[in-house]
Amino acid sequence: MAVAVARAVLIAVGLVTAYYLLPPNERGTAGASMLLVCGLVAVLLVLGWEVRAITRSPHPRLEVGSPERFDRAPTDFAQSYADQNERDYEELEAACRPVPSLRQLPHLHDTQSQ
C-alpha cells in the first residue's frame, strides 16, 4: 500500500515539476519538438510501468473477468450514462413546464367565486 502511494506521489510530483520547469519557449524548433517527444516517451514508460504493476499485483483491485467483458466496459458505461442523461433531461423538462394558473384549475376556480 505504501509503495503504491509513494509511486503515485512521485509521478504527480515529477509531472508537475516537469510542467513548470520545462516549458518550451520556442515553439516549432527542433529542441522543443525533441523535448515534447521525450516527454511523451516518459509518460508512456510510466503508463506501461503502472499497467505492469497492476497486472502483476497479487491482489488487484480491478476484477475484470474475461477480456470480452473488459472490452464491453466502455460501451456499457457510455450506454448507461446516456440513459441516465436522458432521464435527467426528462425530469428537467417536466420541472420547467409552466404551472397552470388558478383560473385554469376548475376545482379551485369554483371555490374562489363563492
PyMOL commands that set and color helices and strands:
alter all, ss='L'
color gray80, all
select helices_A, chain A and resi 2-21+30-55+67-96+102-104+106-113
alter helices_A, ss='H'
color red, helices_A
deselect
rebuild
show_as cartoon
